[in-house]
Amino acid sequence: MSVVISVRVRKELKEELERLGIDYAEAVRRFLEELVARERRRLALEKAREVRERLRSKVGTLFPSAELIREDRDADH
């Protein structure tokens, strides 16, 4: 299902888009989809950082990646 979103732009801008053969409806759709995807990624990253900080406050300093890898390698030998 889809809905209609109206956007008011300067007349000159619309004329230039048409002159250049730009499918502005598709460009706007693509932009909005990318905007939503970026915002979802930003929110997920923000949540991951919050979880990391909560873990850090409960457990103490989290180990750096290199140290964890070293421990894992040493455990195999």
Buried (B, 14 or more C-beta within 10 A) or exposed (E): EEEEEEEEEEEEEEEEBEEEEEEBEEEEEEEEEEEEEEEEEEEEEEEEEEEEEEEEEEEEEEEEEEEEEEEEEEEEE
